[in-house]
Amino acid sequence: MRRGALLAGVILAVTALAPPASAADGEVTFTNGGVTLHGTVVAPPGGTKLPGLVMVHGSGAHSRDDYRDQAEAFARQGIATLIYDKRTDGYSQFERSYSTLADDALAAVEALRKRPEVDPARVGVWGLSEGGWVAPLAASRSADVAFVVTLGANGVEPSRQQAWAVGNQLRRLGMDGSIVGMASTMLRQLVGGGVFPEAHYDPVPVLKGLRQPVLGIWGAKDILTPPGEAVRIFRESVAHHTLRVFPDAQHQLRRTTDGFDKLPGYAPGYLELVGTWVNNPPGASTADAAPAQDRPSTAVTPLAWYEPSWLQLAVLAFLLVAFAWYPLFRRGPVARPARWLSATGLLAVLGFLVVDVVIQLTMGKGLGPVVAGRPLPWPALQLLSLGAVAATIGTAVAWWRHRGLRLGVPLAGGVVFVPWAVYWGLLGI
């Protein structure tokens, strides 16, 4: 009899702990601004009066399947979760609107509130990273949003966050000195030139205006969002908050050793925390201590009067023309320094462009081995730049002897190259 009771107890325990065989999926469509978005509602089979959660994407291109594993985990805890394919119309590396993305999320909230298994009074939004700016903005616009959950959310503006994240990556690769300064200058150019969308979005006024309860979650080893600053800003700005920090988690609440690697599985307790909180948001505000940061974030300084992006583009175009001038126009005096100036100048400028693109696309990971704080292409470019300076002096001597347009154009390019190379760190330490 005791053995039979023990066996029955084991069966009941396994049944209680095991996830349901499958979550009930329902396809939905909703529209915002003439764009139709497609999603899936993941919910426990046979549920009624369920709380609802709309998952708002992080930055970049995302489909609903990127968040399906978490949606299924929430469904096992009695939550109906809507995941959807992120818009591509009006969203790219150089174009996006948090206002539009917030309205997308509100359209998703409305679609989820109409589901028969969902309690319309208990539907909220969940936002990761960029979604940590978007989800609170959506909630601030509608009383239909019952609560907000954020993951790796920022309390600072996007340009400041990006500068901090890029600096982390370059330093992790062992880079310092002029190459780090060049990356910082390029970010300032992107912001000042208006090609960094939503660069100056300030989340604090939105956070201060929220009346819904907010669950903010961070990984202490986040290297993309400054987590210590974010926790402090949320604590000071959000009226009704629950703020939690997981010590061995990275930006997406995955397990990690240093914030850069991503181990299998989420931080223990993260999924359960969301499920418990959504099902029963607490009445009192509580917050974990803000995690330590290796260095604070700093605001991206505006471009000075001599730095406008149009001027940088004009100088770049002039340098390419000036250095290509000498070999293209064969009439006129022949001078070996001018040949060297054309070769070293062109290689330095074109190589700089390649290095810059690689840094922007890979955060420096595609530049190869780092020696003495510099990836190998960088000292090579600096040597070419020194060669271009020496060739400029030689070309100036040749031009003084044989004045003419053929030598004058590359000489002008060499003269302009010197301050340009100093500005971008090619003649720096």
N, C-alpha and C positions, 0 to 999 in steps of 0.2 A: 504493500500500500504506500509506504514512504517512498519507494523507488518510482512508483507511478506518479505520485504527486510531484516529485523532483523533476521527472521528465516533462510533465505538463507545465511546470513553472519555467523550465528552460525554453520550451516551445513558445510560451507567451512572451518571454523576454526577447527572444530573437525576432518574433513577429513585431513587437513594439519598436525595436531598434532598426529594423530593416526598412529601407525606403519603399514606397509603393512601387508596384511593378512598372508603372508608367504614369507620367503626369498627363493630365488631359490638356491637349493643345487645341487652340482655336485661332484660326487666321482672321486678321482684322486689317482694314485699310482706313486711313484717315487723311484729311487734306488740310494743308496750310499754305496760303499764298499761291494757290494754283498748282501746288506740287502735291501729288498723291504719294503717301508713304505706306509701306507694307510692314506688318508685324505679326507676332505670334503671342498669344496669351498662354502662359504655362501655369496650370493650376492643379490642385489635388482633385482627383476624380470625385464627383458627387458632392463637392463642397457647396455650402450656401453662406451668404452673408460674410464673405471672406474679405479681409483687408486687401487692398491692391497696391502694387508698386510698379511705377514706370521707370525703366532703367535708361538713363541719359548717358550718351557715349563720351569717351575721352576724345582727345584730338586725333585727327587723321581719318582715313576711310575705315568704316566699321559696318559690319552686317550684324543682324540679330544673333547669329550663331556665336559671335565673340563673347556673349554674355549668357549663353544658354546653360552652361554648367552651374552658374550661380542662381539663375532663375529656377532651375530644377531643385537646387538645394533649398531655396525659399519656398517652393511649392510643397516640399516635404514637411515644411513647418506651417502649412496652412495659409500661404499667401499666394494670391493670384498675381503673377508678374507679367508685364507686357514688355517684350523686347522687340525692337524694330530696326529696319535697315536705315542707316543714316543718309540724309539727303546728299546728293552730289551736285544738284543744281544750286549754284551760288556758294559752294563750299570748296575751297582748295587751299593750297599752301599760302597763296597770296590774296585770298578772298574768303571772308566769312563774317557772319553777323551773329553775335550772341543773342540779340533780340529775336532774330528769325529762329534760331535754334530753340530758344525758350518757348516761342509760340508753337514750334513742332511738338515740344514736350507737353504743352497744354492741350493740343489736339489729341495727343495720345492719352492723356488723363481723361478727357471727355469720352474717348472711345472705350476706355477701361471701365469708367463709371456706369456705362450703359450695359455692361455684361450682366446677365441674370444671376450669376453666382457671386457677384461682387457687391459689397456694401458701399454705395456711392459716397457715404460720409467718411469712409476710411481709406481713401486713395491718396497716395503720396508719390514723391519723386525721389529717385536715387541717382546721384551723379558722380562720375569718376573723373578726376583730373580737370580737364576742360569742362566736363559736366559739373564740376564743383563750382564753376562760375555760372553755368547755365541753369542748373536746377534751382538754386535759390532765387535767381531772377524770375523764373517761371512761377515759383511759389509766391513771390511778391506781387504778382499780377492777378492772382485768382484765389478767392476764398475756397474754391473747390479742391485745392491742394491741401490735404489734411496734415501732412508732415514732410520733412526733408531729411534724406540720408546723403551724406557726402563721403567720398573716399579720396584721400590725397588731395583735398581741396586747398586752394591758395587764399591767403588773405592779402596778397600783394598783386599788383598789376602784371599782366602777362609778360611784358618786356623785362621787367625786373626778375620775374621767375625764370625766364629763359636765360638771362645773363648768368644767374646763379647756377643753373643746371649745366650750361656749357662749360663754365669754369670748373665745376666738379669733374666733368668728364675729361677735360684736358689735363687737369692736375692728376687725376687717377692714372692717366697714361704716362705720367712723368714729365709733362711739358711745363715750361715756365718761360719767363722772359718775353722777348719780342713776339713770339708766335702767339702767346696768350693775349698780349696787347693787340695784335692784329685781329684776332677773333672778336675781341671786345669792340674794336673800332668798326668792324664790319656790321656787327649787330646795331651799333648806333646809327650807321648809315642806312640800314634797312628800316629802322624805326623812323629816322628823320626823313627818309625818302617816301614814306607812306606805303611801303610794301610789306610791312609787318601788321597784319590785320588785328584789330582790337588791342593794339599795343598798350594803350593807356586806360583800359577798362578798370575802373576802381570798384572792387566788390564790397567795400565797407559800407557805403550808404544802403545798399540792398540788404546786407546782413543786419544792419541796425533797424531796418523797417520790417523785418520778418515777425509775424505774430504766431506762426506755426512752430511746434517743437522741432528741434534739429538734432539729429545724431551725426556728429562729425567723427570720422575715424581716420587715423594716420598710422603709417609705419614709422617707427623711430629711425630707421635706416633709409628713409626716403632721400634720394639724391636728385629728384626732379622738382619737388615742391619743398621749400624751406619749412620743415614741419614744426620746429619750435616757434617760429614767428606765426605760423598759421593757427596753432592752438591758442596762443595768446590773443590773437586778433579775434578769433571766434568767441573766446571766453568773454572778451570785453565788449563785443558787438551784438551777439545773439542773446535775446532776452531769455528764451527757454531752450536750454542746451544740455546735451549729454555728449561729452567729448572723451574719446578713448584713444589710447596710444598702445600699439602692439610692439614690443621691444625688438623682435627679430623678424620684422616684416619690411618689405620695400614699398614702392609707390602704389602698386596694385594690390597690396596686402598679401602678396605671395611670400612664402618663406624665403629667407635670404641669409647669407653670411656677412655681406658687406654693403648691401644696397644695390650692387651692380649685377650680381648673379641672381638667378631666379630658380629656386628649388621647387620640386613637385609639391603641389598642394598649397592651400591658403594657410595663413597664420591660424594656429589652433584657437578656436573660440570666435573668430570673426563672423562666420556664417550664422552661428548660433546667436551671437549678439544682435545681428540685424533682425533675425526672426523673432527673438524675444521682445525686442524694443518695438518693432512694428506692430506686433500683436497687442502690446500693452505699453504705450509710451509713458514714462514716469512723469510724475507731477512736478518734482523738484529738479533744479539744475545741478549737475555734477560735472567735474572735469578732472582728468588725469593731469599730472604735472607735464609741462611742456618739455619735449625731448631736447637734448643738447644738439647744437649745430656746430660744425667745425668752423664756420665763418658765417657772418650775417649776409643777407642779400643787400644789394645797393641799387638805387635807382639808376636807370640809364640816362646819362646826362645829355641834354639837347645838343644838337650840332651848333658849333660856333659860326660866326659870320663867314669865315673862310672855308667852311667845310660842306657847303650844300651838296647834295647828291648830284645835281645836274652838273656842277663844276667837276666833281670826281669823274663822271662819265665823259665829260668833254676832254679832260686831261688824258684819260685812258685812250680815247679815240685819237687824240693828237700824237701821243707817244707811239701808237702802232703805226700811224702814217709816217711820222718822222723817221722811225728806225727802219721802215721798209723803203724809204725814199732813195737812199744811196744806191742799193743794188738795182732798183727799178729804172733809174735815170742814169744812163751810161755817159752822157755828154758832160764834160767838165773835168776838173783835175782829179787824179787818182791819189788816194791817201790810205795807207794801211790802217791808221787809227780809226778812220771812218768805217772801214770794213768791220773792225772789232766792235765798234760802237753799235753798228747795225745788228751784229750777231748777238752780243751780250745783252743789249737792250731789249731786243725782241724776245729772247729766251727768258729773260727775267720777268718781263711783263706777262707773257703768255703762261709761264710757269706759275706766277703769282695767281693768275685767274684759276688755274687748275687746282692749286692748293686750297684756294678759298672755297671753290665749289665742293671739294672733298670734305672740308671742315663743316660746311653747312649741311651736307647730306649725311655724313657719318659721325659728326661730332669728333672728328680727328682720328677715328679708328682706322680709316683707310690710308693713312699716311705712312705706314710702315714703322720700322724700329725707331726708338727714341734714344738719342745719345746726347748726354750733357744738357738735357732739358729741351732738345730740339729734335723733331722728326727729321730723318735724313734729307728729305727734299728741301727743308728750310735753309740749312747752312749752304746747300748747293746754290739756292737762289741768292743768298747773301753774297757768296763769292762772285756770282755773275754780276750782281749789283756793284760790287767793288770794281770789277773789271770794266763795267760801263762807265763808272766815274773816271777811272784812269784813261779810258779811251776818249772820254769827253775832253779831257785836258789835251791829249794828243791831237784830237780833231780841231780844237781851238787854235793850236799852234799852226796846223796845216791850213786852216781857213785864213789866218792872218797873212800867210804867204800867198795863198791863191784864193782870194775872196771870190765867192760865187754861190749860186743857189744850191748847187749839188752838195757842197759841204755845209752850207749855212743851215739847211733844214735839219739834218741829223744833229748838228751842233745845238740848235735850239731845243731839239728833243732831249739831248743830254743835259742841258741846263735845267729844263723842267723836270727831268727824271730825278734829280738829286733831292729836292724837297718832297716830291711824291714818294720816293723810296724811304725817306726819313719818316714821313707821316705813317706809312704802312709797316714800319719796323724792319724793312729790308736792309737798312743801314743802322739798325739798332743792335743792342746786346741781347 
